[in-house]
Amino acid sequence: MRLTEAEEAHVAVLAARDRAYSQEIAVFRAGVQDIAATPEGAAALARFNAGDETGALAILADLRRARVAAGTGPPSSFAVTAAVRPLKKGSRQLPFQ
């Protein structure tokens, strides 16, 4: 079993035990998918995974400003920006790529 498959299995077990955790994971995944849907967002995720948290967050901030300026409102990446910070203590790899 690959590491990502093991992580997914672990997350599924935790989500089954805790409804609030399950909802948080759903929001996190939706945010990552939203970010990854654009080339700029994919670049931000790649920079974060490469260890460049500052560069990644700068890209996300630019995307947020552009969406607000365009009138499309803030992206769901607000939740992801907050969610990725705790990952800094352990693995810097986002678990849901």
TIMI-2910 file (N, C-alpha, C, CB; in pm, 1 decimal, decimal comma, always signed):
<rs>
+----------+----------+----------+----------+----------+----------+----------+----------+----------+----------+----------+----------+------+
!      n_x !      n_y !      n_z !     ca_x !     ca_y !     ca_z !      c_x !      c_y !      c_z !     cb_x !     cb_y !     cb_z ! resn !
+----------+----------+----------+----------+----------+----------+----------+----------+----------+----------+----------+----------+------+
!    +85,1 !   -117,4 !     +0,0 !     +0,0 !     +0,0 !     +0,0 !    +89,9 !   +124,0 !     +0,0 !    -96,9 !     -0,4 !   +123,0 !  Met !
!    +60,3 !   +216,7 !    -91,1 !   +136,4 !   +340,8 !    -98,0 !   +101,3 !   +429,7 !    +20,6 !   +109,3 !   +414,4 !   -230,8 !  Arg !
!   +190,0 !   +522,1 !    +51,0 !   +168,8 !   +611,5 !   +163,4 !    +40,2 !   +691,7 !   +147,8 !   +286,9 !   +705,0 !   +178,8 !  Leu !
!    +14,8 !   +742,2 !    +28,3 !   -107,6 !   +821,9 !     +9,0 !   -232,1 !   +736,7 !    +29,2 !   -109,5 !   +884,9 !   -131,5 !  Thr !
!   -227,1 !   +610,3 !    -11,4 !   -340,7 !   +521,3 !    +10,6 !   -360,5 !   +494,8 !   +159,4 !   -320,6 !   +389,1 !    -64,6 !  Glu !
!   -250,7 !   +479,4 !   +232,2 !   -258,0 !   +458,8 !   +376,6 !   -315,0 !   +582,5 !   +445,4 !   -119,1 !   +425,3 !   +433,6 !  Ala !
!   -273,3 !   +700,9 !   +399,5 !   -326,7 !   +824,6 !   +456,1 !   -477,0 !   +834,0 !   +432,2 !   -255,6 !   +946,7 !   +395,9 !  Glu !
!   -519,3 !   +802,2 !   +309,9 !   -662,1 !   +807,3 !   +276,9 !   -741,2 !   +710,2 !   +364,1 !   -684,5 !   +774,9 !   +128,0 !  Glu !
!   -688,6 !   +591,4 !   +384,9 !   -756,5 !   +492,2 !   +468,2 !   -767,0 !   +542,2 !   +612,3 !   -681,8 !   +356,9 !   +463,5 !  Ala !
!   -660,4 !   +602,6 !   +662,4 !   -660,0 !   +656,7 !   +798,5 !   -761,3 !   +770,0 !   +811,7 !   -519,2 !   +706,6 !   +836,4 !  His !
!   -764,7 !   +858,6 !   +714,5 !   -860,6 !   +969,1 !   +715,9 !  -1003,0 !   +915,7 !   +713,0 !   -836,7 !  +1063,6 !   +596,6 !  Val !
!  -1028,1 !   +813,1 !   +634,7 !  -1162,3 !   +754,1 !   +626,8 !  -1205,0 !   +696,9 !   +762,0 !  -1166,2 !   +643,6 !   +519,1 !  Ala !
!  -1113,5 !   +631,9 !   +831,5 !  -1145,0 !   +577,0 !   +963,8 !  -1176,5 !   +689,9 !  +1061,3 !  -1027,7 !   +491,0 !  +1017,0 !  Val !
!  -1092,8 !   +794,2 !  +1061,4 !  -1116,6 !   +907,4 !  +1150,8 !  -1248,8 !   +977,2 !  +1118,4 !  -1001,0 !  +1007,3 !  +1141,8 !  Leu !
!  -1275,9 !   +994,1 !   +991,7 !  -1399,6 !  +1061,6 !   +949,9 !  -1522,3 !   +981,2 !   +992,7 !  -1400,7 !  +1082,7 !   +796,9 !  Ala !
!  -1511,5 !   +848,6 !   +986,7 !  -1624,0 !   +764,1 !  +1027,4 !  -1650,1 !   +776,5 !  +1177,2 !  -1597,1 !   +617,5 !   +990,4 !  Ala !
!  -1546,7 !   +802,2 !  +1255,3 !  -1560,9 !   +813,7 !  +1400,2 !  -1610,4 !   +950,7 !  +1444,3 !  -1429,5 !   +784,3 !  +1466,8 !  Arg !
!  -1577,0 !  +1053,0 !  +1368,2 !  -1601,8 !  +1190,3 !  +1413,1 !  -1665,2 !  +1272,4 !  +1301,0 !  -1470,4 !  +1256,6 !  +1460,4 !  Asp !
!  -1791,2 !  +1307,2 !  +1318,2 !  -1864,2 !  +1381,6 !  +1215,1 !  -1801,4 !  +1518,9 !  +1188,1 !  -2010,3 !  +1398,9 !  +1256,8 !  Arg !
!  -1760,3 !  +1588,6 !  +1292,6 !  -1699,1 !  +1720,7 !  +1275,1 !  -1569,4 !  +1708,7 !  +1194,6 !  -1671,2 !  +1786,8 !  +1412,8 !  Ala !
!  -1489,4 !  +1607,5 !  +1223,5 !  -1365,9 !  +1585,7 !  +1148,9 !  -1397,8 !  +1557,4 !  +1002,3 !  -1284,9 !  +1469,3 !  +1210,1 !  Tyr !
!  -1500,7 !  +1478,7 !   +979,7 !  -1541,6 !  +1446,8 !   +843,4 !  -1577,8 !  +1573,6 !   +767,2 !  -1660,1 !  +1349,4 !   +844,0 !  Ser !
!  -1649,6 !  +1663,9 !   +831,1 !  -1687,7 !  +1790,2 !   +766,6 !  -1565,6 !  +1877,3 !   +739,3 !  -1788,0 !  +1866,8 !   +853,9 !  Gln !
!  -1471,3 !  +1881,9 !   +833,5 !  -1349,3 !  +1961,0 !   +814,0 !  -1268,1 !  +1907,6 !   +696,4 !  -1263,7 !  +1960,5 !   +942,0 !  Glu !
!  -1258,7 !  +1776,3 !   +684,9 !  -1185,8 !  +1715,2 !   +572,8 !  -1254,2 !  +1749,2 !   +441,2 !  -1176,4 !  +1561,4 !   +590,3 !  Ile !
!  -1385,9 !  +1747,1 !   +438,7 !  -1459,1 !  +1780,6 !   +316,2 !  -1432,1 !  +1925,0 !   +274,7 !  -1610,2 !  +1758,5 !   +335,9 !  Ala !
!  -1431,1 !  +2017,0 !   +370,4 !  -1401,7 !  +2157,6 !   +340,2 !  -1258,2 !  +2171,6 !   +290,6 !  -1424,4 !  +2246,7 !   +465,1 !  Val !
!  -1165,7 !  +2104,2 !   +356,4 !  -1025,0 !  +2110,2 !   +316,8 !  -1006,8 !  +2058,7 !   +174,4 !   -938,0 !  +2028,9 !   +414,3 !  Phe !
!  -1065,3 !  +1944,2 !   +144,9 !  -1051,9 !  +1886,7 !    +10,4 !  -1112,9 !  +1977,2 !    -95,9 !  -1117,7 !  +1749,0 !     +4,8 !  Arg !
!  -1228,3 !  +2034,6 !    -65,9 !  -1291,7 !  +2126,3 !   -161,2 !  -1202,6 !  +2247,6 !   -185,4 !  -1430,3 !  +2171,3 !   -109,8 !  Ala !
!  -1140,4 !  +2296,5 !    -80,5 !  -1049,6 !  +2410,4 !    -94,3 !   -927,6 !  +2377,1 !   -178,2 !  -1005,7 !  +2458,5 !    +41,7 !  Gly !
!   -870,2 !  +2260,9 !   -154,9 !   -753,4 !  +2218,9 !   -233,7 !   -793,3 !  +2201,6 !   -380,1 !   -693,3 !  +2086,3 !   -177,7 !  Val !
!   -909,7 !  +2142,2 !   -405,6 !   -955,5 !  +2125,6 !   -543,7 !   -979,9 !  +2259,9 !   -610,4 !  -1082,7 !  +2041,8 !   -547,9 !  Gln !
!  -1035,3 !  +2355,0 !   -535,5 !  -1058,9 !  +2488,8 !   -587,0 !   -926,6 !  +2554,5 !   -625,5 !  -1133,4 !  +2574,3 !   -483,3 !  Asp !
!   -829,4 !  +2543,0 !   -538,9 !   -698,3 !  +2602,9 !   -565,6 !   -632,3 !  +2534,8 !   -684,7 !   -607,3 !  +2593,1 !   -441,3 !  Ile !
!   -634,8 !  +2403,6 !   -687,0 !   -566,8 !  +2328,6 !   -792,2 !   -633,9 !  +2342,4 !   -928,5 !   -559,9 !  +2183,2 !   -754,4 !  Ala !
!   -754,2 !  +2400,2 !   -932,7 !   -827,5 !  +2414,2 !  -1058,6 !   -767,7 !  +2519,4 !  -1151,2 !   -971,1 !  +2448,7 !  -1030,3 !  Ala !
!   -678,2 !  +2601,8 !  -1099,9 !   -614,0 !  +2703,5 !  -1184,1 !   -464,4 !  +2675,8 !  -1191,0 !   -640,7 !  +2847,0 !  -1129,2 !  Thr !
!   -399,1 !  +2717,8 !  -1297,9 !   -253,6 !  +2698,6 !  -1306,0 !   -180,6 !  +2769,3 !  -1191,7 !   -200,9 !  +2750,0 !  -1440,6 !  Pro !
!   -229,0 !  +2887,9 !  -1154,4 !   -164,5 !  +2962,2 !  -1045,9 !   -180,9 !  +2888,3 !   -913,3 !   -223,1 !  +3104,4 !  -1035,2 !  Glu !
!   -301,0 !  +2834,8 !   -891,3 !   -324,9 !  +2759,7 !   -768,8 !   -241,5 !  +2633,1 !   -761,8 !   -470,9 !  +2724,9 !   -757,2 !  Gly !
!   -230,6 !  +2563,4 !   -874,7 !   -146,4 !  +2443,3 !   -878,6 !     -1,2 !  +2479,6 !   -849,6 !   -157,5 !  +2373,0 !  -1016,1 !  Ala !
!    +42,1 !  +2595,2 !   -900,1 !   +179,3 !  +2641,3 !   -872,9 !   +196,5 !  +2670,4 !   -724,1 !   +212,6 !  +2768,0 !   -956,6 !  Ala !
!    +93,3 !  +2728,0 !   -661,6 !   +100,6 !  +2755,6 !   -518,0 !   +114,5 !  +2626,4 !   -438,5 !    -23,7 !  +2833,0 !   -471,8 !  Ala !
!    +35,1 !  +2525,5 !   -474,1 !    +45,5 !  +2396,7 !   -404,4 !   +182,6 !  +2333,7 !   -423,5 !    -62,7 !  +2300,8 !   -453,5 !  Leu !
!   +235,5 !  +2342,9 !   -545,0 !   +368,4 !  +2286,6 !   -572,4 !   +474,7 !  +2358,5 !   -489,7 !   +402,2 !  +2296,8 !   -723,1 !  Ala !
!   +464,2 !  +2490,4 !   -480,3 !   +561,9 !  +2566,0 !   -401,1 !   +552,3 !  +2527,9 !   -254,1 !   +540,3 !  +2717,8 !   -418,2 !  Arg !
!   +429,3 !  +2513,8 !   -204,4 !   +412,3 !  +2475,1 !    -64,3 !   +476,3 !  +2339,0 !    -38,8 !   +262,6 !  +2472,0 !    -26,4 !  Phe !
!   +448,9 !  +2243,0 !   -127,6 !   +503,8 !  +2108,1 !   -111,6 !   +654,7 !  +2105,2 !   -124,2 !   +443,3 !  +2014,9 !   -213,4 !  Asn !
!   +711,2 !  +2203,0 !   -195,9 !   +857,1 !  +2211,6 !   -210,2 !   +920,8 !  +2282,4 !    -90,8 !   +893,6 !  +2285,0 !   -339,7 !  Ala !
!   +837,9 !  +2329,0 !     +2,8 !   +891,6 !  +2393,1 !   +122,3 !   +883,4 !  +2544,7 !   +120,6 !  +1032,9 !  +2352,6 !   +140,6 !  Gly !
!   +828,9 !  +2601,7 !    +15,1 !   +819,4 !  +2747,0 !     +3,3 !   +681,2 !  +2794,0 !    +47,2 !   +848,4 !  +2792,3 !   -141,5 !  Asp !
!   +656,4 !  +2789,8 !   +177,1 !   +526,5 !  +2830,3 !   +229,9 !   +500,0 !  +2977,8 !   +201,6 !   +519,1 !  +2803,2 !   +380,6 !  Glu !
!   +601,7 !  +3061,0 !   +217,7 !   +584,6 !  +3204,5 !   +194,6 !   +545,0 !  +3232,6 !    +50,3 !   +713,2 !  +3279,9 !   +229,1 !  Thr !
!   +613,3 !  +3170,0 !    -44,6 !   +579,8 !  +3188,5 !   -185,3 !   +440,8 !  +3137,7 !   -218,3 !   +681,1 !  +3119,0 !   -272,3 !  Gly !
!   +403,4 !  +3024,0 !   -160,9 !   +271,1 !  +2966,9 !   -185,8 !   +161,6 !  +3057,8 !   -132,1 !   +259,9 !  +2827,9 !   -122,4 !  Ala !
!   +180,1 !  +3107,0 !    -10,8 !    +79,6 !  +3193,7 !    +48,0 !    +69,9 !  +3326,9 !    -26,1 !   +110,9 !  +3217,7 !   +194,4 !  Leu !
!   +180,7 !  +3373,5 !    -81,7 !   +177,5 !  +3496,3 !   -162,3 !    +91,9 !  +3475,2 !   -288,1 !   +321,9 !  +3539,4 !   -201,7 !  Ala !
!   +108,4 !  +3360,0 !   -351,8 !    +27,0 !  +3329,4 !   -471,2 !   -120,3 !  +3322,1 !   -432,8 !    +72,3 !  +3195,2 !   -536,8 !  Ile !
!   -150,7 !  +3255,0 !   -321,1 !   -290,0 !  +3244,0 !   -276,7 !   -348,1 !  +3381,2 !   -245,9 !   -300,1 !  +3153,6 !   -153,1 !  Leu !
!   -268,8 !  +3467,3 !   -185,9 !   -315,9 !  +3602,8 !   -156,1 !   -345,7 !  +3678,4 !   -285,6 !   -211,1 !  +3679,6 !    -71,9 !  Ala !
!   -259,7 !  +3662,6 !   -385,9 !   -283,5 !  +3726,5 !   -516,0 !   -412,3 !  +3674,6 !   -579,4 !   -164,4 !  +3701,9 !   -610,9 !  Asp !
!   -433,5 !  +3543,9 !   -573,3 !   -555,9 !  +3485,2 !   -628,2 !   -679,5 !  +3537,5 !   -556,4 !   -550,6 !  +3332,9 !   -618,8 !  Leu !
!   -669,7 !  +3546,9 !   -424,8 !   -781,1 !  +3597,6 !   -344,5 !   -815,4 !  +3741,2 !   -384,1 !   -746,9 !  +3590,5 !   -194,4 !  Arg !
!   -712,0 !  +3825,6 !   -393,9 !   -733,9 !  +3965,3 !   -433,3 !   -794,9 !  +3974,4 !   -572,6 !   -602,0 !  +4043,4 !   -428,9 !  Arg !
!   -746,1 !  +3892,2 !   -664,7 !   -798,1 !  +3895,1 !   -801,8 !   -945,1 !  +3854,2 !   -804,7 !   -715,3 !  +3802,4 !   -893,0 !  Ala !
!   -982,3 !  +3753,6 !   -728,7 !  -1121,4 !  +3708,9 !   -726,1 !  -1212,2 !  +3812,6 !   -662,4 !  -1133,3 !  +3577,3 !   -651,3 !  Arg !
!  -1164,9 !  +3874,2 !   -557,4 !  -1244,9 !  +3978,6 !   -493,1 !  -1260,9 !  +4095,8 !   -589,0 !  -1179,3 !  +4025,2 !   -359,8 !  Val !
!  -1151,9 !  +4137,1 !   -655,8 !  -1157,3 !  +4248,1 !   -751,1 !  -1249,0 !  +4216,4 !   -869,3 !  -1016,7 !  +4281,1 !   -801,6 !  Ala !
!  -1253,1 !  +4089,8 !   -910,2 !  -1337,3 !  +4048,8 !  -1022,4 !  -1483,7 !  +4032,9 !   -982,4 !  -1286,0 !  +3918,7 !  -1080,6 !  Ala !
!  -1509,0 !  +4042,8 !   -852,5 !  -1646,3 !  +4029,5 !   -805,4 !  -1692,3 !  +3886,6 !   -787,2 !  -1737,2 !  +4097,3 !   -899,2 !  Gly !
!  -1599,2 !  +3793,5 !   -795,2 !  -1637,3 !  +3653,7 !   -775,7 !  -1625,4 !  +3611,9 !   -630,2 !  -1551,6 !  +3563,4 !   -862,2 !  Thr !
!  -1584,3 !  +3705,0 !   -544,9 !  -1578,6 !  +3678,8 !   -401,9 !  -1457,2 !  +3600,0 !   -361,4 !  -1700,5 !  +3606,6 !   -358,6 !  Gly !
!  -1441,7 !  +3582,7 !   -231,8 !  -1326,7 !  +3508,0 !   -182,1 !  -1340,5 !  +3359,2 !   -212,2 !  -1310,1 !  +3529,9 !    -31,7 !  Pro !
!  -1231,8 !  +3294,0 !   -252,9 !  -1236,8 !  +3151,2 !   -283,1 !  -1239,8 !  +3067,6 !   -156,6 !  -1118,1 !  +3111,2 !   -368,4 !  Pro !
!  -1270,8 !  +2941,1 !   -173,8 !  -1268,3 !  +2850,1 !    -59,3 !  -1126,7 !  +2828,5 !     -9,8 !  -1331,5 !  +2716,4 !    -95,7 !  Ser !
!  -1027,7 !  +2884,2 !    -79,6 !   -889,5 !  +2869,5 !    -35,3 !   -865,1 !  +2939,3 !    +97,9 !   -794,9 !  +2924,4 !   -140,3 !  Ser !
!   -959,0 !  +3027,1 !   +142,9 !   -943,4 !  +3084,5 !   +275,5 !   -933,0 !  +2973,6 !   +379,0 !  -1060,4 !  +3178,4 !   +308,4 !  Phe !
!  -1018,0 !  +2873,7 !   +367,8 !  -1015,6 !  +2762,5 !   +462,0 !   -887,5 !  +2683,2 !   +448,8 !  -1135,6 !  +2671,8 !   +440,7 !  Ala !
!   -841,3 !  +2665,0 !   +327,1 !   -719,6 !  +2587,8 !   +305,7 !   -598,3 !  +2662,3 !   +358,0 !   -701,7 !  +2555,8 !   +157,9 !  Val !
!   -591,7 !  +2792,5 !   +336,6 !   -478,3 !  +2870,4 !   +386,3 !   -466,0 !  +2851,8 !   +536,4 !   -494,0 !  +3020,3 !   +351,2 !  Thr !
!   -577,2 !  +2853,1 !   +606,4 !   -573,3 !  +2831,4 !   +750,7 !   -540,7 !  +2686,4 !   +782,8 !   -706,5 !  +2870,9 !   +814,4 !  Ala !
!   -590,6 !  +2594,0 !   +703,0 !   -573,0 !  +2451,8 !   +731,6 !   -431,0 !  +2404,1 !   +708,7 !   -666,8 !  +2370,8 !   +647,6 !  Ala !
!   -357,3 !  +2462,4 !   +613,3 !   -224,4 !  +2410,7 !   +584,1 !   -122,8 !  +2449,8 !   +689,2 !   -178,9 !  +2459,0 !   +449,8 !  Val !
!   -148,0 !  +2553,5 !   +764,0 !    -51,3 !  +2596,1 !   +864,9 !    -16,7 !  +2485,7 !   +964,8 !   -104,8 !  +2715,8 !   +938,9 !  Arg !
!   -113,9 !  +2408,2 !  +1020,1 !    -76,1 !  +2302,7 !  +1114,4 !    +12,5 !  +2195,2 !  +1052,8 !   -199,5 !  +2238,6 !  +1170,4 !  Pro !
!     +6,7 !  +2176,7 !   +921,2 !    +90,2 !  +2075,1 !   +857,6 !   +238,4 !  +2108,7 !   +865,6 !    +49,9 !  +2058,0 !   +713,0 !  Leu !
!   +270,7 !  +2233,6 !   +893,6 !   +409,4 !  +2278,3 !   +897,8 !   +491,6 !  +2200,7 !  +1000,8 !   +414,9 !  +2427,0 !   +928,6 !  Lys !
!   +428,9 !  +2160,0 !  +1112,1 !   +501,2 !  +2090,0 !  +1217,6 !   +544,2 !  +1949,5 !  +1176,7 !   +415,9 !  +2082,6 !  +1341,3 !  Lys !
!   +465,7 !  +1885,9 !  +1092,4 !   +498,1 !  +1751,2 !  +1048,1 !   +541,3 !  +1754,9 !   +905,2 !   +380,1 !  +1656,8 !  +1065,6 !  Gly !
!   +483,8 !  +1667,9 !   +827,6 !   +512,1 !  +1662,8 !   +685,5 !   +459,6 !  +1786,7 !   +616,9 !   +451,8 !  +1538,2 !   +622,9 !  Ser !
!   +536,3 !  +1842,9 !   +526,4 !   +493,8 !  +1960,2 !   +452,3 !   +413,2 !  +1919,3 !   +329,8 !   +614,6 !  +2044,3 !   +411,2 !  Arg !
!   +402,1 !  +1790,5 !   +305,7 !   +327,7 !  +1742,0 !   +189,8 !   +178,7 !  +1749,8 !   +218,3 !   +368,8 !  +1597,4 !   +154,1 !  Gln !
!   +103,2 !  +1814,2 !   +130,4 !    -41,2 !  +1816,7 !   +145,9 !    -93,6 !  +1675,3 !   +121,9 !   -107,3 !  +1919,4 !    +47,9 !  Leu !
!   -180,5 !  +1625,7 !   +208,5 !   -223,4 !  +1486,4 !   +199,2 !   -326,4 !  +1457,0 !    +91,9 !   -277,6 !  +1444,4 !   +328,2 !  Pro !
!   -383,3 !  +1559,4 !    +27,3 !   -493,2 !  +1534,8 !    -64,1 !   -464,5 !  +1588,7 !   -202,4 !   -619,8 !  +1595,4 !    -10,7 !  Phe !
!   -358,4 !  +1545,3 !   -263,8 !   -322,5 !  +1596,4 !   -395,6 !   -380,8 !  +1509,8 !   -502,5 !   -172,2 !  +1605,1 !   -412,0 !  Gln !
+----------+----------+----------+----------+----------+----------+----------+----------+----------+----------+----------+----------+------+
</rs>
